[in-house]
Amino acid sequence: MSRHNVRAHIPDALDPARSGKVDPVRVVSHVLDREQLPEALPEGHLKPVFVRGRGTALP
């Protein structure tokens, strides 16, 4: 099984969110700092996004 490089698809995935066609709040449960990953995954967040820098929980 090979793994595909998804970086090439990131702009295509972000464009609908930027344009307002897709509301990321509907598919993302939390935005968390990537440093929080080891502690956050066992907490059972449904669809977290890990970012560089400080994150916040979405309403």
Backbone as XML, in Angstrom:
<?xml version="1.0"?>
<chain id="A" units="angstrom">
  <residue number="1" name="MET">
    <atom name="N" x="0.854" y="-1.175" z="0.000"/>
    <atom name="CA" x="0.000" y="0.000" z="0.000"/>
    <atom name="C" x="0.898" y="1.235" z="0.000"/>
  </residue>
  <residue number="2" name="SER">
    <atom name="N" x="0.633" y="2.102" z="-0.923"/>
    <atom name="CA" x="1.412" y="3.333" z="-0.968"/>
    <atom name="C" x="0.614" y="4.470" z="-0.350"/>
  </residue>
  <residue number="3" name="ARG">
    <atom name="N" x="1.335" y="5.470" z="0.080"/>
    <atom name="CA" x="0.692" y="6.653" z="0.650"/>
    <atom name="C" x="0.821" y="7.793" z="-0.351"/>
  </residue>
  <residue number="4" name="HIS">
    <atom name="N" x="-0.229" y="8.552" z="-0.475"/>
    <atom name="CA" x="-0.227" y="9.672" z="-1.406"/>
    <atom name="C" x="0.108" y="10.948" z="-0.664"/>
  </residue>
  <residue number="5" name="ASN">
    <atom name="N" x="0.787" y="11.841" z="-1.360"/>
    <atom name="CA" x="1.112" y="13.133" z="-0.796"/>
    <atom name="C" x="-0.111" y="14.043" z="-0.931"/>
  </residue>
  <residue number="6" name="VAL">
    <atom name="N" x="-0.715" y="14.378" z="0.183"/>
    <atom name="CA" x="-1.944" y="15.183" z="0.144"/>
    <atom name="C" x="-1.666" y="16.679" z="0.058"/>
  </residue>
  <residue number="7" name="ARG">
    <atom name="N" x="-0.425" y="17.082" z="0.252"/>
    <atom name="CA" x="-0.128" y="18.521" z="0.222"/>
    <atom name="C" x="-0.550" y="19.174" z="-1.083"/>
  </residue>
  <residue number="8" name="ALA">
    <atom name="N" x="-0.426" y="18.452" z="-2.172"/>
    <atom name="CA" x="-0.810" y="19.017" z="-3.463"/>
    <atom name="C" x="-2.305" y="19.311" z="-3.524"/>
  </residue>
  <residue number="9" name="HIS">
    <atom name="N" x="-3.105" y="18.655" z="-2.702"/>
    <atom name="CA" x="-4.560" y="18.824" z="-2.721"/>
    <atom name="C" x="-5.065" y="19.837" z="-1.702"/>
  </residue>
  <residue number="10" name="ILE">
    <atom name="N" x="-4.195" y="20.330" z="-0.833"/>
    <atom name="CA" x="-4.620" y="21.267" z="0.211"/>
    <atom name="C" x="-5.276" y="22.520" z="-0.373"/>
  </residue>
  <residue number="11" name="PRO">
    <atom name="N" x="-4.684" y="23.176" z="-1.387"/>
    <atom name="CA" x="-5.376" y="24.364" z="-1.927"/>
    <atom name="C" x="-6.778" y="24.053" z="-2.442"/>
  </residue>
  <residue number="12" name="ASP">
    <atom name="N" x="-6.954" y="22.915" z="-3.096"/>
    <atom name="CA" x="-8.284" y="22.541" z="-3.593"/>
    <atom name="C" x="-9.258" y="22.306" z="-2.452"/>
  </residue>
  <residue number="13" name="ALA">
    <atom name="N" x="-8.773" y="21.822" z="-1.333"/>
    <atom name="CA" x="-9.636" y="21.578" z="-0.180"/>
    <atom name="C" x="-9.976" y="22.877" z="0.554"/>
  </residue>
  <residue number="14" name="LEU">
    <atom name="N" x="-9.068" y="23.835" z="0.546"/>
    <atom name="CA" x="-9.299" y="25.091" z="1.264"/>
    <atom name="C" x="-10.129" y="26.090" z="0.473"/>
  </residue>
  <residue number="15" name="ASP">
    <atom name="N" x="-10.069" y="26.033" z="-0.848"/>
    <atom name="CA" x="-10.801" y="26.999" z="-1.664"/>
    <atom name="C" x="-12.299" y="27.038" z="-1.355"/>
  </residue>
  <residue number="16" name="PRO">
    <atom name="N" x="-12.990" y="25.896" z="-1.232"/>
    <atom name="CA" x="-14.430" y="25.970" z="-0.903"/>
    <atom name="C" x="-14.696" y="26.626" z="0.461"/>
  </residue>
  <residue number="17" name="ALA">
    <atom name="N" x="-13.806" y="26.432" z="1.416"/>
    <atom name="CA" x="-13.986" y="27.069" z="2.724"/>
    <atom name="C" x="-13.773" y="28.576" z="2.616"/>
  </residue>
  <residue number="18" name="ARG">
    <atom name="N" x="-12.759" y="28.967" z="1.860"/>
    <atom name="CA" x="-12.507" y="30.403" z="1.682"/>
    <atom name="C" x="-13.657" y="31.096" z="0.967"/>
  </residue>
  <residue number="19" name="SER">
    <atom name="N" x="-14.250" y="30.413" z="0.002"/>
    <atom name="CA" x="-15.317" y="31.018" z="-0.791"/>
    <atom name="C" x="-16.662" y="31.012" z="-0.065"/>
  </residue>
  <residue number="20" name="GLY">
    <atom name="N" x="-16.769" y="30.241" z="1.025"/>
    <atom name="CA" x="-18.021" y="30.153" z="1.759"/>
    <atom name="C" x="-18.921" y="29.025" z="1.293"/>
  </residue>
  <residue number="21" name="LYS">
    <atom name="N" x="-18.476" y="28.250" z="0.308"/>
    <atom name="CA" x="-19.289" y="27.130" z="-0.179"/>
    <atom name="C" x="-19.383" y="26.015" z="0.855"/>
  </residue>
  <residue number="22" name="VAL">
    <atom name="N" x="-18.365" y="25.910" z="1.698"/>
    <atom name="CA" x="-18.323" y="24.884" z="2.741"/>
    <atom name="C" x="-18.047" y="25.573" z="4.067"/>
  </residue>
  <residue number="23" name="ASP">
    <atom name="N" x="-18.783" y="25.200" z="5.092"/>
    <atom name="CA" x="-18.576" y="25.744" z="6.430"/>
    <atom name="C" x="-17.767" y="24.741" z="7.247"/>
  </residue>
  <residue number="24" name="PRO">
    <atom name="N" x="-16.465" y="25.005" z="7.480"/>
    <atom name="CA" x="-15.632" y="24.046" z="8.206"/>
    <atom name="C" x="-16.127" y="23.735" z="9.616"/>
  </residue>
  <residue number="25" name="VAL">
    <atom name="N" x="-16.878" y="24.635" z="10.223"/>
    <atom name="CA" x="-17.385" y="24.404" z="11.572"/>
    <atom name="C" x="-18.290" y="23.172" z="11.597"/>
  </residue>
  <residue number="26" name="ARG">
    <atom name="N" x="-18.914" y="22.861" z="10.485"/>
    <atom name="CA" x="-19.803" y="21.708" z="10.431"/>
    <atom name="C" x="-19.056" y="20.383" z="10.402"/>
  </residue>
  <residue number="27" name="VAL">
    <atom name="N" x="-17.769" y="20.389" z="10.041"/>
    <atom name="CA" x="-17.021" y="19.134" z="9.927"/>
    <atom name="C" x="-15.816" y="19.045" z="10.853"/>
  </residue>
  <residue number="28" name="VAL">
    <atom name="N" x="-15.528" y="20.107" z="11.583"/>
    <atom name="CA" x="-14.376" y="20.136" z="12.488"/>
    <atom name="C" x="-14.881" y="20.342" z="13.910"/>
  </residue>
  <residue number="29" name="SER">
    <atom name="N" x="-14.498" y="19.444" z="14.818"/>
    <atom name="CA" x="-14.969" y="19.584" z="16.194"/>
    <atom name="C" x="-14.102" y="20.527" z="17.015"/>
  </residue>
  <residue number="30" name="HIS">
    <atom name="N" x="-12.801" y="20.510" z="16.784"/>
    <atom name="CA" x="-11.867" y="21.341" z="17.548"/>
    <atom name="C" x="-10.675" y="21.700" z="16.666"/>
  </residue>
  <residue number="31" name="VAL">
    <atom name="N" x="-10.100" y="22.880" z="16.917"/>
    <atom name="CA" x="-8.833" y="23.269" z="16.305"/>
    <atom name="C" x="-7.847" y="23.351" z="17.453"/>
  </residue>
  <residue number="32" name="LEU">
    <atom name="N" x="-6.846" y="22.495" z="17.419"/>
    <atom name="CA" x="-5.911" y="22.381" z="18.533"/>
    <atom name="C" x="-4.478" y="22.535" z="18.060"/>
  </residue>
  <residue number="33" name="ASP">
    <atom name="N" x="-3.633" y="23.013" z="18.935"/>
    <atom name="CA" x="-2.209" y="23.101" z="18.653"/>
    <atom name="C" x="-1.654" y="21.698" z="18.461"/>
  </residue>
  <residue number="34" name="ARG">
    <atom name="N" x="-0.765" y="21.544" z="17.509"/>
    <atom name="CA" x="-0.230" y="20.203" z="17.250"/>
    <atom name="C" x="0.527" y="19.648" z="18.444"/>
  </residue>
  <residue number="35" name="GLU">
    <atom name="N" x="0.967" y="20.498" z="19.334"/>
    <atom name="CA" x="1.637" y="20.036" z="20.553"/>
    <atom name="C" x="0.656" y="19.322" z="21.481"/>
  </residue>
  <residue number="36" name="GLN">
    <atom name="N" x="-0.631" y="19.552" z="21.305"/>
    <atom name="CA" x="-1.667" y="18.933" z="22.131"/>
    <atom name="C" x="-2.077" y="17.554" z="21.620"/>
  </residue>
  <residue number="37" name="LEU">
    <atom name="N" x="-1.549" y="17.144" z="20.479"/>
    <atom name="CA" x="-1.982" y="15.904" z="19.850"/>
    <atom name="C" x="-1.936" y="14.699" z="20.777"/>
  </residue>
  <residue number="38" name="PRO">
    <atom name="N" x="-0.840" y="14.433" z="21.493"/>
    <atom name="CA" x="-0.817" y="13.225" z="22.339"/>
    <atom name="C" x="-1.899" y="13.213" z="23.415"/>
  </residue>
  <residue number="39" name="GLU">
    <atom name="N" x="-2.235" y="14.370" z="23.964"/>
    <atom name="CA" x="-3.250" y="14.427" z="25.007"/>
    <atom name="C" x="-4.667" y="14.471" z="24.430"/>
  </residue>
  <residue number="40" name="ALA">
    <atom name="N" x="-4.829" y="15.087" z="23.262"/>
    <atom name="CA" x="-6.161" y="15.318" z="22.713"/>
    <atom name="C" x="-6.778" y="14.082" z="22.074"/>
  </residue>
  <residue number="41" name="LEU">
    <atom name="N" x="-5.988" y="13.270" z="21.408"/>
    <atom name="CA" x="-6.567" y="12.126" z="20.710"/>
    <atom name="C" x="-7.296" y="11.158" z="21.639"/>
  </residue>
  <residue number="42" name="PRO">
    <atom name="N" x="-6.750" y="10.814" z="22.794"/>
    <atom name="CA" x="-7.500" y="9.906" z="23.676"/>
    <atom name="C" x="-8.788" y="10.517" z="24.243"/>
  </residue>
  <residue number="43" name="GLU">
    <atom name="N" x="-8.935" y="11.843" z="24.196"/>
    <atom name="CA" x="-10.140" y="12.488" z="24.722"/>
    <atom name="C" x="-11.357" y="12.230" z="23.853"/>
  </residue>
  <residue number="44" name="GLY">
    <atom name="N" x="-11.159" y="11.740" z="22.649"/>
    <atom name="CA" x="-12.279" y="11.380" z="21.803"/>
    <atom name="C" x="-12.915" y="12.515" z="21.031"/>
  </residue>
  <residue number="45" name="HIS">
    <atom name="N" x="-12.146" y="13.571" z="20.734"/>
    <atom name="CA" x="-12.686" y="14.620" z="19.869"/>
    <atom name="C" x="-13.066" y="13.970" z="18.539"/>
  </residue>
  <residue number="46" name="LEU">
    <atom name="N" x="-14.209" y="14.289" z="18.027"/>
    <atom name="CA" x="-14.685" y="13.613" z="16.826"/>
    <atom name="C" x="-13.868" y="13.942" z="15.585"/>
  </residue>
  <residue number="47" name="LYS">
    <atom name="N" x="-13.607" y="15.200" z="15.335"/>
    <atom name="CA" x="-12.875" y="15.583" z="14.132"/>
    <atom name="C" x="-11.957" y="16.762" z="14.430"/>
  </residue>
  <residue number="48" name="PRO">
    <atom name="N" x="-10.883" y="16.516" z="15.157"/>
    <atom name="CA" x="-9.972" y="17.618" z="15.458"/>
    <atom name="C" x="-9.091" y="17.952" z="14.264"/>
  </residue>
  <residue number="49" name="VAL">
    <atom name="N" x="-8.655" y="19.198" z="14.209"/>
    <atom name="CA" x="-7.661" y="19.651" z="13.259"/>
    <atom name="C" x="-6.509" y="20.176" z="14.096"/>
  </residue>
  <residue number="50" name="PHE">
    <atom name="N" x="-5.319" y="19.711" z="13.800"/>
    <atom name="CA" x="-4.139" y="20.139" z="14.543"/>
    <atom name="C" x="-3.360" y="21.130" z="13.699"/>
  </residue>
  <residue number="51" name="VAL">
    <atom name="N" x="-3.016" y="22.254" z="14.304"/>
    <atom name="CA" x="-2.352" y="23.340" z="13.598"/>
    <atom name="C" x="-1.062" y="23.719" z="14.302"/>
  </residue>
  <residue number="52" name="ARG">
    <atom name="N" x="-0.228" y="24.427" z="13.592"/>
    <atom name="CA" x="0.964" y="25.017" z="14.206"/>
    <atom name="C" x="0.521" y="26.277" z="14.903"/>
  </residue>
  <residue number="53" name="GLY">
    <atom name="N" x="0.884" y="26.441" z="16.134"/>
    <atom name="CA" x="0.457" y="27.616" z="16.881"/>
    <atom name="C" x="-0.727" y="27.274" z="17.760"/>
  </residue>
  <residue number="54" name="ARG">
    <atom name="N" x="-1.204" y="28.248" z="18.476"/>
    <atom name="CA" x="-2.269" y="28.025" z="19.451"/>
    <atom name="C" x="-3.620" y="27.841" z="18.783"/>
  </residue>
  <residue number="55" name="GLY">
    <atom name="N" x="-4.345" y="26.826" z="19.206"/>
    <atom name="CA" x="-5.672" y="26.553" z="18.670"/>
    <atom name="C" x="-6.749" y="26.883" z="19.677"/>
  </residue>
  <residue number="56" name="THR">
    <atom name="N" x="-7.986" y="26.826" z="19.219"/>
    <atom name="CA" x="-9.122" y="27.087" z="20.093"/>
    <atom name="C" x="-10.221" y="26.080" z="19.773"/>
  </residue>
  <residue number="57" name="ALA">
    <atom name="N" x="-11.064" y="25.829" z="20.716"/>
    <atom name="CA" x="-12.212" y="24.953" z="20.481"/>
    <atom name="C" x="-13.269" y="25.756" z="19.712"/>
  </residue>
  <residue number="58" name="LEU">
    <atom name="N" x="-13.911" y="25.104" z="18.783"/>
    <atom name="CA" x="-14.972" y="25.777" z="18.027"/>
    <atom name="C" x="-16.270" y="25.691" z="18.817"/>
  </residue>
  <residue number="59" name="PRO">
    <atom name="N" x="-17.142" y="26.688" z="18.615"/>
    <atom name="CA" x="-18.422" y="26.660" z="19.337"/>
    <atom name="C" x="-19.294" y="25.504" z="18.901"/>
  </residue>
</chain>
